[in-house]
Amino acid sequence: MVPITGSYFHLHLVSDSTGETLITVSRAVAAQYANVTPVEHVYPLVRSQKQLDRVLAEIEEAPGIVLFTLLEKDLVARLEAKCQEINSPSLSIIGPVDDAVTELARARVAVVPLLAGSGTRLKILEAWAAGLPVVSTTIGAEGLPVRHGETVLLADEPRAFADAVTRLLECTSLRRSLGDAGRLLLDKEFTWEKAWGRLDF
């Protein structure tokens, strides 16, 4: 049981990187619950047992929900064991994906909550290839010829992002139309044949 004092609860975000993904996801989810406000405890760059010791002490001092993005198995095991011991729910946001095709087939919506970065947005292309509708930040779709409401839903604020995901989950026809439009755009612009055709030999 997560202790809630008044309208607040503790939310621990533990990452071996910057924590940006955790912050974006947690704020998008929290925006759906207007009556409670999370007290965020952000722990970036947790990569050693000593660093994790400090994090575990703070979680024990203020129990709450624990979200994490850790790849080191020993760190994950210790974190989950401590959370179980103090009865705090914990969840990995980026658990290992053994088969991306299987995961895409199970999904109903693809989300790209990027706040920074550069390069080709391969996650969106993969989602389109699977016929999945996409919700993305503007930066997340940067460089792709997307149209809001036609090939993707774009949202840059946490509540708007969460609302867009909810809208897709609740509307089968919108999911289908966005997924189909994304697939058509992929076939039109991003196949190997199209790439070869643009090369000037």
Helices and strands as residue ranges (DSSP letters): E 4-5, E 8-15, H 20-30, E 37-43, H 49-61, E 65-69, H 73-85, E 90-92, H 100-106, E 110-112, H 122-129, E 134-136, G 139-141, E 153-154, H 158-170, H 172-189, H 192-198
